[in-house]
Amino acid sequence: MGEYSKALEFHEKSLNIYEISLPANHPDLASSYNNIGLVYKNMGKYSKALEFYEKSNKTWQISLPPTHPDLASSYNNIGSVYYNMNEYSKALEFYEKSNKIFEISLPTNHPLFATSYNNIGVAF
């Protein structure tokens, strides 16, 4: 519906509860950071989106195995912000990191590969 300020308000409320009730590196915190990053990306506030996507990524790096698909999705999200900022080489770097994790963790016919290959293709 495009009501980004309302979306942000509720994601921030969620984050505040998680920060009070969960350990600092809990995966739910990473999901919350990721959701806030998505709202900022949709608003075109790319530096804020990167800030939250990077927080999400760091939290997932600590709390998940290095081949977990959520970590791959996190790299993809960071890549998408760089793509929107016309920083294609940085976007490609993160898209390729994402794809490498998918290659290890998912079957080759998984639909996320289609998205991953598409993102790599448009970054070239």
N, CA, C and O atoms as CSV, one atom per row, in Angstrom:
chain,resi,resn,atom,element,x,y,z
A,1,MET,N,N,0.816,-1.193,0.000
A,1,MET,CA,C,0.000,0.000,0.000
A,1,MET,C,C,0.859,1.256,0.000
A,1,MET,O,O,0.352,2.351,-0.241
A,2,GLY,N,N,2.144,1.112,0.265
A,2,GLY,CA,C,3.045,2.248,0.166
A,2,GLY,C,C,3.070,3.175,1.362
A,2,GLY,O,O,3.606,4.279,1.270
A,3,GLU,N,N,2.508,2.755,2.476
A,3,GLU,CA,C,2.538,3.604,3.668
A,3,GLU,C,C,3.802,3.284,4.466
A,3,GLU,O,O,3.765,2.630,5.508
A,4,TYR,N,N,4.911,3.770,3.936
A,4,TYR,CA,C,6.211,3.410,4.484
A,4,TYR,C,C,6.414,3.890,5.911
A,4,TYR,O,O,7.033,3.191,6.714
A,5,SER,N,N,5.904,5.067,6.241
A,5,SER,CA,C,6.101,5.564,7.604
A,5,SER,C,C,5.386,4.671,8.613
A,5,SER,O,O,5.900,4.440,9.708
A,6,LYS,N,N,4.209,4.168,8.254
A,6,LYS,CA,C,3.498,3.245,9.148
A,6,LYS,C,C,4.239,1.912,9.242
A,6,LYS,O,O,4.383,1.344,10.325
A,7,ALA,N,N,4.699,1.429,8.110
A,7,ALA,CA,C,5.455,0.176,8.113
A,7,ALA,C,C,6.689,0.312,8.991
A,7,ALA,O,O,6.987,-0.567,9.800
A,8,LEU,N,N,7.399,1.411,8.828
A,8,LEU,CA,C,8.605,1.655,9.607
A,8,LEU,C,C,8.284,1.727,11.093
A,8,LEU,O,O,9.011,1.176,11.919
A,9,GLU,N,N,7.204,2.400,11.426
A,9,GLU,CA,C,6.788,2.526,12.826
A,9,GLU,C,C,6.586,1.147,13.463
A,9,GLU,O,O,7.055,0.902,14.574
A,10,PHE,N,N,5.900,0.263,12.769
A,10,PHE,CA,C,5.631,-1.056,13.338
A,10,PHE,C,C,6.867,-1.947,13.358
A,10,PHE,O,O,7.054,-2.725,14.294
A,11,HIS,N,N,7.701,-1.843,12.346
A,11,HIS,CA,C,8.952,-2.616,12.365
A,11,HIS,C,C,9.864,-2.132,13.490
A,11,HIS,O,O,10.549,-2.938,14.118
A,12,GLU,N,N,9.880,-0.836,13.747
A,12,GLU,CA,C,10.696,-0.307,14.842
A,12,GLU,C,C,10.148,-0.742,16.195
A,12,GLU,O,O,10.924,-1.020,17.109
A,13,LYS,N,N,8.829,-0.807,16.341
A,13,LYS,CA,C,8.235,-1.322,17.583
A,13,LYS,C,C,8.656,-2.776,17.797
A,13,LYS,O,O,9.029,-3.174,18.901
A,14,SER,N,N,8.591,-3.540,16.740
A,14,SER,CA,C,9.009,-4.938,16.806
A,14,SER,C,C,10.475,-5.040,17.220
A,14,SER,O,O,10.828,-5.829,18.097
A,15,LEU,N,N,11.317,-4.240,16.585
A,15,LEU,CA,C,12.740,-4.249,16.902
A,15,LEU,C,C,12.979,-3.894,18.359
A,15,LEU,O,O,13.796,-4.532,19.022
A,16,ASN,N,N,12.282,-2.889,18.869
A,16,ASN,CA,C,12.456,-2.492,20.270
A,16,ASN,C,C,12.142,-3.643,21.218
A,16,ASN,O,O,12.858,-3.852,22.197
A,17,ILE,N,N,11.091,-4.381,20.939
A,17,ILE,CA,C,10.744,-5.533,21.783
A,17,ILE,C,C,11.825,-6.601,21.687
A,17,ILE,O,O,12.253,-7.149,22.703
A,18,TYR,N,N,12.262,-6.895,20.473
A,18,TYR,CA,C,13.319,-7.892,20.301
A,18,TYR,C,C,14.599,-7.479,21.028
A,18,TYR,O,O,15.242,-8.312,21.668
A,19,GLU,N,N,14.969,-6.214,20.937
A,19,GLU,CA,C,16.208,-5.754,21.580
A,19,GLU,C,C,16.147,-5.897,23.093
A,19,GLU,O,O,17.168,-6.140,23.737
A,20,ILE,N,N,14.969,-5.748,23.658
A,20,ILE,CA,C,14.800,-5.882,25.105
A,20,ILE,C,C,14.780,-7.352,25.525
A,20,ILE,O,O,15.327,-7.712,26.567
A,21,SER,N,N,14.157,-8.183,24.724
A,21,SER,CA,C,13.870,-9.547,25.165
A,21,SER,C,C,14.802,-10.635,24.624
A,21,SER,O,O,14.768,-11.766,25.110
A,22,LEU,N,N,15.622,-10.320,23.640
A,22,LEU,CA,C,16.465,-11.346,23.017
A,22,LEU,C,C,17.948,-11.029,23.181
A,22,LEU,O,O,18.321,-9.872,23.376
A,23,PRO,N,N,18.791,-12.056,23.102
A,23,PRO,CA,C,20.239,-11.805,23.104
A,23,PRO,C,C,20.640,-10.973,21.884
A,23,PRO,O,O,19.943,-10.961,20.869
A,24,ALA,N,N,21.753,-10.290,21.996
A,24,ALA,CA,C,22.181,-9.318,20.984
A,24,ALA,C,C,22.340,-9.901,19.581
A,24,ALA,O,O,22.172,-9.178,18.599
A,25,ASN,N,N,22.657,-11.176,19.465
A,25,ASN,CA,C,22.889,-11.761,18.138
A,25,ASN,C,C,21.821,-12.775,17.743
A,25,ASN,O,O,22.093,-13.701,16.979
A,26,HIS,N,N,20.634,-12.605,18.251
A,26,HIS,CA,C,19.543,-13.529,17.931
A,26,HIS,C,C,19.094,-13.332,16.479
A,26,HIS,O,O,19.004,-12.196,16.014
A,27,PRO,N,N,18.810,-14.424,15.760
A,27,PRO,CA,C,18.394,-14.302,14.356
A,27,PRO,C,C,17.131,-13.465,14.143
A,27,PRO,O,O,16.972,-12.856,13.085
A,28,ASP,N,N,16.234,-13.425,15.125
A,28,ASP,CA,C,15.031,-12.596,14.966
A,28,ASP,C,C,15.378,-11.113,14.884
A,28,ASP,O,O,14.678,-10.344,14.224
A,29,LEU,N,N,16.451,-10.714,15.552
A,29,LEU,CA,C,16.917,-9.329,15.419
A,29,LEU,C,C,17.367,-9.069,13.987
A,29,LEU,O,O,17.074,-8.019,13.416
A,30,ALA,N,N,18.072,-10.023,13.419
A,30,ALA,CA,C,18.521,-9.877,12.030
A,30,ALA,C,C,17.334,-9.734,11.091
A,30,ALA,O,O,17.365,-8.923,10.165
A,31,SER,N,N,16.295,-10.511,11.324
A,31,SER,CA,C,15.091,-10.405,10.490
A,31,SER,C,C,14.453,-9.034,10.625
A,31,SER,O,O,13.982,-8.457,9.644
A,32,SER,N,N,14.442,-8.523,11.831
A,32,SER,CA,C,13.868,-7.201,12.068
A,32,SER,C,C,14.691,-6.115,11.374
A,32,SER,O,O,14.131,-5.221,10.738
A,33,TYR,N,N,16.015,-6.190,11.495
A,33,TYR,CA,C,16.876,-5.234,10.785
A,33,TYR,C,C,16.636,-5.322,9.278
A,33,TYR,O,O,16.579,-4.308,8.583
A,34,ASN,N,N,16.498,-6.545,8.792
A,34,ASN,CA,C,16.263,-6.762,7.370
A,34,ASN,C,C,14.959,-6.106,6.921
A,34,ASN,O,O,14.917,-5.461,5.874
A,35,ASN,N,N,13.906,-6.268,7.702
A,35,ASN,CA,C,12.612,-5.673,7.354
A,35,ASN,C,C,12.683,-4.152,7.312
A,35,ASN,O,O,12.102,-3.521,6.429
A,36,ILE,N,N,13.393,-3.570,8.264
A,36,ILE,CA,C,13.556,-2.112,8.279
A,36,ILE,C,C,14.374,-1.679,7.063
A,36,ILE,O,O,14.064,-0.669,6.430
A,37,GLY,N,N,15.409,-2.438,6.742
A,37,GLY,CA,C,16.194,-2.138,5.547
A,37,GLY,C,C,15.352,-2.150,4.288
A,37,GLY,O,O,15.531,-1.308,3.409
A,38,LEU,N,N,14.433,-3.101,4.196
A,38,LEU,CA,C,13.556,-3.187,3.028
A,38,LEU,C,C,12.666,-1.959,2.911
A,38,LEU,O,O,12.459,-1.443,1.812
A,39,VAL,N,N,12.139,-1.489,4.033
A,39,VAL,CA,C,11.292,-0.290,3.994
A,39,VAL,C,C,12.107,0.903,3.498
A,39,VAL,O,O,11.656,1.654,2.634
A,40,TYR,N,N,13.308,1.072,4.048
A,40,TYR,CA,C,14.150,2.188,3.600
A,40,TYR,C,C,14.506,2.055,2.115
A,40,TYR,O,O,14.542,3.048,1.390
A,41,LYS,N,N,14.767,0.833,1.674
A,41,LYS,CA,C,15.059,0.630,0.248
A,41,LYS,C,C,13.866,1.046,-0.601
A,41,LYS,O,O,14.025,1.730,-1.612
A,42,ASN,N,N,12.683,0.634,-0.193
A,42,ASN,CA,C,11.475,0.989,-0.940
A,42,ASN,C,C,11.205,2.490,-0.929
A,42,ASN,O,O,10.566,3.020,-1.838
A,43,MET,N,N,11.696,3.170,0.104
A,43,MET,CA,C,11.552,4.625,0.186
A,43,MET,C,C,12.617,5.344,-0.638
A,43,MET,O,O,12.543,6.559,-0.823
A,44,GLY,N,N,13.605,4.601,-1.134
A,44,GLY,CA,C,14.702,5.216,-1.875
A,44,GLY,C,C,15.772,5.797,-0.975
A,44,GLY,O,O,16.622,6.560,-1.435
A,45,LYS,N,N,15.743,5.446,0.307
A,45,LYS,CA,C,16.757,5.910,1.265
A,45,LYS,C,C,17.822,4.821,1.374
A,45,LYS,O,O,17.844,4.034,2.320
A,46,TYR,N,N,18.691,4.805,0.386
A,46,TYR,CA,C,19.598,3.687,0.225
A,46,TYR,C,C,20.675,3.607,1.299
A,46,TYR,O,O,21.063,2.505,1.685
A,47,SER,N,N,21.165,4.727,1.788
A,47,SER,CA,C,22.192,4.647,2.833
A,47,SER,C,C,21.606,4.065,4.116
A,47,SER,O,O,22.275,3.298,4.809
A,48,LYS,N,N,20.363,4.422,4.439
A,48,LYS,CA,C,19.699,3.842,5.617
A,48,LYS,C,C,19.406,2.361,5.373
A,48,LYS,O,O,19.550,1.539,6.278
A,49,ALA,N,N,19.000,2.027,4.162
A,49,ALA,CA,C,18.744,0.620,3.835
A,49,ALA,C,C,20.016,-0.202,4.026
A,49,ALA,O,O,19.983,-1.279,4.622
A,50,LEU,N,N,21.133,0.309,3.519
A,50,LEU,CA,C,22.407,-0.402,3.679
A,50,LEU,C,C,22.767,-0.566,5.144
A,50,LEU,O,O,23.233,-1.628,5.556
A,51,GLU,N,N,22.554,0.476,5.928
A,51,GLU,CA,C,22.860,0.418,7.357
A,51,GLU,C,C,22.136,-0.763,8.011
A,51,GLU,O,O,22.744,-1.527,8.761
A,52,PHE,N,N,20.858,-0.909,7.732
A,52,PHE,CA,C,20.086,-1.977,8.364
A,52,PHE,C,C,20.354,-3.336,7.725
A,52,PHE,O,O,20.385,-4.348,8.425
A,53,TYR,N,N,20.545,-3.376,6.421
A,53,TYR,CA,C,20.883,-4.646,5.779
A,53,TYR,C,C,22.237,-5.156,6.276
A,53,TYR,O,O,22.412,-6.360,6.468
A,54,GLU,N,N,23.190,-4.254,6.486
A,54,GLU,CA,C,24.503,-4.665,6.984
A,54,GLU,C,C,24.420,-5.140,8.428
A,54,GLU,O,O,25.105,-6.092,8.804
A,55,LYS,N,N,23.585,-4.487,9.252
A,55,LYS,CA,C,23.371,-4.966,10.622
A,55,LYS,C,C,22.769,-6.363,10.605
A,55,LYS,O,O,23.174,-7.242,11.365
A,56,SER,N,N,21.810,-6.546,9.737
A,56,SER,CA,C,21.181,-7.853,9.593
A,56,SER,C,C,22.218,-8.895,9.192
A,56,SER,O,O,22.278,-9.979,9.772
A,57,ASN,N,N,23.023,-8.564,8.208
A,57,ASN,CA,C,24.041,-9.478,7.718
A,57,ASN,C,C,25.034,-9.845,8.816
A,57,ASN,O,O,25.372,-11.018,8.974
A,58,LYS,N,N,25.501,-8.864,9.570
A,58,LYS,CA,C,26.467,-9.132,10.643
A,58,LYS,C,C,25.864,-10.038,11.706
A,58,LYS,O,O,26.531,-10.939,12.214
A,59,THR,N,N,24.610,-9.798,12.038
A,59,THR,CA,C,23.945,-10.625,13.040
A,59,THR,C,C,23.796,-12.054,12.534
A,59,THR,O,O,24.052,-13.004,13.274
A,60,TRP,N,N,23.383,-12.214,11.273
A,60,TRP,CA,C,23.257,-13.558,10.715
A,60,TRP,C,C,24.614,-14.244,10.591
A,60,TRP,O,O,24.696,-15.461,10.754
A,61,GLN,N,N,25.675,-13.499,10.309
A,61,GLN,CA,C,27.007,-14.111,10.232
A,61,GLN,C,C,27.400,-14.727,11.566
A,61,GLN,O,O,28.076,-15.755,11.608
A,62,ILE,N,N,26.976,-14.097,12.654
A,62,ILE,CA,C,27.304,-14.591,13.991
A,62,ILE,C,C,26.385,-15.741,14.402
A,62,ILE,O,O,26.829,-16.701,15.032
A,63,SER,N,N,25.117,-15.643,14.047
A,63,SER,CA,C,24.130,-16.580,14.596
A,63,SER,C,C,23.794,-17.773,13.700
A,63,SER,O,O,23.173,-18.731,14.162
A,64,LEU,N,N,24.186,-17.733,12.448
A,64,LEU,CA,C,23.848,-18.812,11.515
A,64,LEU,C,C,25.106,-19.455,10.945
A,64,LEU,O,O,26.173,-18.841,10.941
A,65,PRO,N,N,24.983,-20.694,10.462
A,65,PRO,CA,C,26.121,-21.292,9.757
A,65,PRO,C,C,26.426,-20.501,8.484
A,65,PRO,O,O,25.525,-19.884,7.917
A,66,PRO,N,N,27.665,-20.510,8.032
A,66,PRO,CA,C,28.052,-19.689,6.871
A,66,PRO,C,C,27.382,-20.091,5.564
A,66,PRO,O,O,27.481,-19.362,4.576
A,67,THR,N,N,26.707,-21.227,5.537
A,67,THR,CA,C,26.036,-21.663,4.314
A,67,THR,C,C,24.513,-21.582,4.431
A,67,THR,O,O,23.799,-22.192,3.634
A,68,HIS,N,N,24.022,-20.851,5.395
A,68,HIS,CA,C,22.568,-20.753,5.593
A,68,HIS,C,C,21.948,-19.856,4.513
A,68,HIS,O,O,22.486,-18.790,4.217
A,69,PRO,N,N,20.829,-20.276,3.927
A,69,PRO,CA,C,20.183,-19.470,2.877
A,69,PRO,C,C,19.777,-18.057,3.316
A,69,PRO,O,O,19.745,-17.148,2.486
A,70,ASP,N,N,19.467,-17.855,4.601
A,70,ASP,CA,C,19.138,-16.496,5.052
A,70,ASP,C,C,20.334,-15.561,4.903
A,70,ASP,O,O,20.173,-14.382,4.588
A,71,LEU,N,N,21.514,-16.085,5.128
A,71,LEU,CA,C,22.723,-15.281,4.942
A,71,LEU,C,C,22.895,-14.937,3.461
A,71,LEU,O,O,23.281,-13.820,3.118
A,72,ALA,N,N,22.611,-15.893,2.597
A,72,ALA,CA,C,22.668,-15.631,1.152
A,72,ALA,C,C,21.671,-14.548,0.758
A,72,ALA,O,O,21.996,-13.657,-0.027
A,73,SER,N,N,20.470,-14.621,1.294
A,73,SER,CA,C,19.456,-13.602,0.999
A,73,SER,C,C,19.899,-12.233,1.485
A,73,SER,O,O,19.612,-11.214,0.856
A,74,SER,N,N,20.599,-12.219,2.606
A,74,SER,CA,C,21.112,-10.960,3.137
A,74,SER,C,C,22.123,-10.329,2.177
A,74,SER,O,O,22.071,-9.128,1.914
A,75,TYR,N,N,23.032,-11.139,1.661
A,75,TYR,CA,C,23.983,-10.620,0.667
A,75,TYR,C,C,23.249,-10.119,-0.573
A,75,TYR,O,O,23.612,-9.091,-1.145
A,76,ASN,N,N,22.228,-10.840,-0.979
A,76,ASN,CA,C,21.433,-10.422,-2.130
A,76,ASN,C,C,20.779,-9.065,-1.878
A,76,ASN,O,O,20.760,-8.209,-2.763
A,77,ASN,N,N,20.248,-8.869,-0.679
A,77,ASN,CA,C,19.594,-7.599,-0.357
A,77,ASN,C,C,20.581,-6.438,-0.394
A,77,ASN,O,O,20.261,-5.360,-0.895
A,78,ILE,N,N,21.767,-6.659,0.132
A,78,ILE,CA,C,22.800,-5.618,0.078
A,78,ILE,C,C,23.140,-5.322,-1.383
A,78,ILE,O,O,23.272,-4.163,-1.776
A,79,GLY,N,N,23.280,-6.372,-2.175
A,79,GLY,CA,C,23.553,-6.190,-3.598
A,79,GLY,C,C,22.477,-5.387,-4.294
A,79,GLY,O,O,22.775,-4.567,-5.162
A,80,SER,N,N,21.227,-5.612,-3.921
A,80,SER,CA,C,20.128,-4.892,-4.580
A,80,SER,C,C,20.164,-3.397,-4.281
A,80,SER,O,O,19.783,-2.585,-5.124
A,81,VAL,N,N,20.620,-3.034,-3.089
A,81,VAL,CA,C,20.747,-1.606,-2.778
A,81,VAL,C,C,21.863,-0.994,-3.615
A,81,VAL,O,O,21.696,0.082,-4.188
A,82,TYR,N,N,22.998,-1.680,-3.686
A,82,TYR,CA,C,24.084,-1.168,-4.527
A,82,TYR,C,C,23.642,-1.059,-5.982
A,82,TYR,O,O,24.012,-0.112,-6.676
A,83,TYR,N,N,22.860,-2.016,-6.440
A,83,TYR,CA,C,22.342,-1.953,-7.805
A,83,TYR,C,C,21.489,-0.699,-7.991
A,83,TYR,O,O,21.634,0.015,-8.984
A,84,ASN,N,N,20.606,-0.436,-7.039
A,84,ASN,CA,C,19.752,0.755,-7.127
A,84,ASN,C,C,20.547,2.050,-7.034
A,84,ASN,O,O,20.088,3.098,-7.487
A,85,MET,N,N,21.735,1.979,-6.449
A,85,MET,CA,C,22.610,3.149,-6.358
A,85,MET,C,C,23.528,3.250,-7.577
A,85,MET,O,O,24.418,4.100,-7.617
A,86,ASN,N,N,23.310,2.383,-8.569
A,86,ASN,CA,C,24.128,2.326,-9.788
A,86,ASN,C,C,25.580,1.947,-9.520
A,86,ASN,O,O,26.468,2.284,-10.303
A,87,GLU,N,N,25.820,1.249,-8.416
A,87,GLU,CA,C,27.155,0.741,-8.095
A,87,GLU,C,C,27.177,-0.741,-8.462
A,87,GLU,O,O,27.130,-1.619,-7.600
A,88,TYR,N,N,27.248,-0.985,-9.760
A,88,TYR,CA,C,27.042,-2.326,-10.285
A,88,TYR,C,C,28.130,-3.313,-9.890
A,88,TYR,O,O,27.841,-4.491,-9.680
A,89,SER,N,N,29.371,-2.861,-9.785
A,89,SER,CA,C,30.430,-3.802,-9.406
A,89,SER,C,C,30.253,-4.263,-7.961
A,89,SER,O,O,30.498,-5.427,-7.645
A,90,LYS,N,N,29.829,-3.356,-7.089
A,90,LYS,CA,C,29.557,-3.759,-5.704
A,90,LYS,C,C,28.334,-4.663,-5.642
A,90,LYS,O,O,28.312,-5.641,-4.894
A,91,ALA,N,N,27.323,-4.334,-6.426
A,91,ALA,CA,C,26.126,-5.184,-6.478
A,91,ALA,C,C,26.516,-6.590,-6.906
A,91,ALA,O,O,26.093,-7.572,-6.297
A,92,LEU,N,N,27.321,-6.682,-7.952
A,92,LEU,CA,C,27.749,-7.980,-8.462
A,92,LEU,C,C,28.508,-8.771,-7.398
A,92,LEU,O,O,28.303,-9.976,-7.249
A,93,GLU,N,N,29.375,-8.098,-6.667
A,93,GLU,CA,C,30.140,-8.753,-5.597
A,93,GLU,C,C,29.200,-9.435,-4.597
A,93,GLU,O,O,29.419,-10.585,-4.216
A,94,PHE,N,N,28.162,-8.724,-4.178
A,94,PHE,CA,C,27.240,-9.288,-3.191
A,94,PHE,C,C,26.307,-10.324,-3.808
A,94,PHE,O,O,25.964,-11.308,-3.152
A,95,TYR,N,N,25.895,-10.123,-5.042
A,95,TYR,CA,C,25.078,-11.133,-5.724
A,95,TYR,C,C,25.852,-12.446,-5.861
A,95,TYR,O,O,25.286,-13.526,-5.693
A,96,GLU,N,N,27.141,-12.348,-6.167
A,96,GLU,CA,C,27.953,-13.558,-6.313
A,96,GLU,C,C,28.168,-14.255,-4.973
A,96,GLU,O,O,28.178,-15.484,-4.916
A,97,LYS,N,N,28.341,-13.486,-3.886
A,97,LYS,CA,C,28.438,-14.092,-2.553
A,97,LYS,C,C,27.169,-14.872,-2.240
A,97,LYS,O,O,27.215,-15.993,-1.733
A,98,SER,N,N,26.054,-14.263,-2.547
A,98,SER,CA,C,24.767,-14.907,-2.326
A,98,SER,C,C,24.673,-16.206,-3.116
A,98,SER,O,O,24.289,-17.242,-2.575
A,99,ASN,N,N,25.019,-16.149,-4.376
A,99,ASN,CA,C,24.921,-17.321,-5.243
A,99,ASN,C,C,25.822,-18.460,-4.771
A,99,ASN,O,O,25.437,-19.626,-4.853
A,100,LYS,N,N,27.019,-18.134,-4.278
A,100,LYS,CA,C,27.933,-19.172,-3.795
A,100,LYS,C,C,27.319,-19.943,-2.631
A,100,LYS,O,O,27.465,-21.162,-2.537
A,101,ILE,N,N,26.635,-19.227,-1.749
A,101,ILE,CA,C,25.973,-19.907,-0.629
A,101,ILE,C,C,24.833,-20.779,-1.142
A,101,ILE,O,O,24.662,-21.913,-0.696
A,102,PHE,N,N,24.060,-20.250,-2.075
A,102,PHE,CA,C,22.977,-21.055,-2.649
A,102,PHE,C,C,23.525,-22.334,-3.289
A,102,PHE,O,O,22.920,-23.399,-3.162
A,103,GLU,N,N,24.670,-22.230,-3.976
A,103,GLU,CA,C,25.259,-23.402,-4.626
A,103,GLU,C,C,25.599,-24.498,-3.624
A,103,GLU,O,O,25.542,-25.685,-3.945
A,104,ILE,N,N,25.952,-24.090,-2.413
A,104,ILE,CA,C,26.319,-25.050,-1.372
A,104,ILE,C,C,25.085,-25.590,-0.647
A,104,ILE,O,O,25.040,-26.761,-0.272
A,105,SER,N,N,24.101,-24.740,-0.458
A,105,SER,CA,C,23.015,-25.080,0.463
A,105,SER,C,C,21.697,-25.504,-0.181
A,105,SER,O,O,20.831,-26.045,0.506
A,106,LEU,N,N,21.527,-25.274,-1.471
A,106,LEU,CA,C,20.235,-25.553,-2.105
A,106,LEU,C,C,20.386,-26.496,-3.291
A,106,LEU,O,O,21.451,-26.552,-3.907
A,107,PRO,N,N,19.329,-27.237,-3.616
A,107,PRO,CA,C,19.369,-28.039,-4.847
A,107,PRO,C,C,19.425,-27.118,-6.067
A,107,PRO,O,O,18.915,-25.998,-6.027
A,108,THR,N,N,20.033,-27.581,-7.128
A,108,THR,CA,C,20.277,-26.731,-8.301
A,108,THR,C,C,19.010,-26.260,-9.001
A,108,THR,O,O,19.060,-25.312,-9.784
A,109,ASN,N,N,17.886,-26.895,-8.738
A,109,ASN,CA,C,16.632,-26.470,-9.367
A,109,ASN,C,C,15.777,-25.592,-8.450
A,109,ASN,O,O,14.605,-25.350,-8.737
A,110,HIS,N,N,16.360,-25.122,-7.357
A,110,HIS,CA,C,15.608,-24.271,-6.427
A,110,HIS,C,C,15.305,-22.924,-7.083
A,110,HIS,O,O,16.167,-22.369,-7.765
A,111,PRO,N,N,14.096,-22.388,-6.890
A,111,PRO,CA,C,13.714,-21.114,-7.524
A,111,PRO,C,C,14.604,-19.923,-7.162
A,111,PRO,O,O,14.694,-18.963,-7.928
A,112,LEU,N,N,15.257,-19.977,-6.005
A,112,LEU,CA,C,16.136,-18.855,-5.650
A,112,LEU,C,C,17.310,-18.719,-6.617
A,112,LEU,O,O,17.874,-17.634,-6.762
A,113,PHE,N,N,17.680,-19.819,-7.280
A,113,PHE,CA,C,18.736,-19.717,-8.288
A,113,PHE,C,C,18.307,-18.842,-9.459
A,113,PHE,O,O,19.123,-18.101,-10.008
A,114,ALA,N,N,17.059,-18.917,-9.840
A,114,ALA,CA,C,16.573,-18.078,-10.945
A,114,ALA,C,C,16.731,-16.607,-10.595
A,114,ALA,O,O,17.198,-15.812,-11.411
A,115,THR,N,N,16.341,-16.252,-9.382
A,115,THR,CA,C,16.502,-14.868,-8.923
A,115,THR,C,C,17.972,-14.491,-8.871
A,115,THR,O,O,18.365,-13.413,-9.315
A,116,SER,N,N,18.779,-15.388,-8.325
A,116,SER,CA,C,20.206,-15.126,-8.193
A,116,SER,C,C,20.863,-14.919,-9.555
A,116,SER,O,O,21.613,-13.961,-9.744
A,117,TYR,N,N,20.586,-15.807,-10.495
A,117,TYR,CA,C,21.172,-15.672,-11.829
A,117,TYR,C,C,20.681,-14.405,-12.523
A,117,TYR,O,O,21.449,-13.736,-13.215
A,118,ASN,N,N,19.427,-14.081,-12.342
A,118,ASN,CA,C,18.885,-12.852,-12.931
A,118,ASN,C,C,19.608,-11.626,-12.376
A,118,ASN,O,O,19.996,-10.734,-13.131
A,119,ASN,N,N,19.788,-11.586,-11.056
A,119,ASN,CA,C,20.458,-10.437,-10.437
A,119,ASN,C,C,21.893,-10.298,-10.920
A,119,ASN,O,O,22.355,-9.192,-11.201
A,120,ILE,N,N,22.595,-11.418,-11.016
A,120,ILE,CA,C,23.966,-11.370,-11.523
A,120,ILE,C,C,23.964,-10.866,-12.963
A,120,ILE,O,O,24.802,-10.046,-13.340
A,121,GLY,N,N,23.033,-11.349,-13.758
A,121,GLY,CA,C,22.951,-10.930,-15.158
A,121,GLY,C,C,22.701,-9.450,-15.332
A,121,GLY,O,O,23.324,-8.816,-16.183
A,122,VAL,N,N,21.802,-8.882,-14.543
A,122,VAL,CA,C,21.510,-7.451,-14.709
A,122,VAL,C,C,22.638,-6.576,-14.177
A,122,VAL,O,O,22.767,-5.421,-14.583
A,123,ALA,N,N,23.457,-7.113,-13.272
A,123,ALA,CA,C,24.577,-6.325,-12.741
A,123,ALA,C,C,25.693,-6.174,-13.764
A,123,ALA,O,O,26.496,-5.246,-13.673
A,124,PHE,N,N,25.751,-7.081,-14.742
A,124,PHE,CA,C,26.743,-6.962,-15.806
A,124,PHE,C,C,26.265,-5.910,-16.768
A,124,PHE,O,O,26.939,-5.627,-17.759
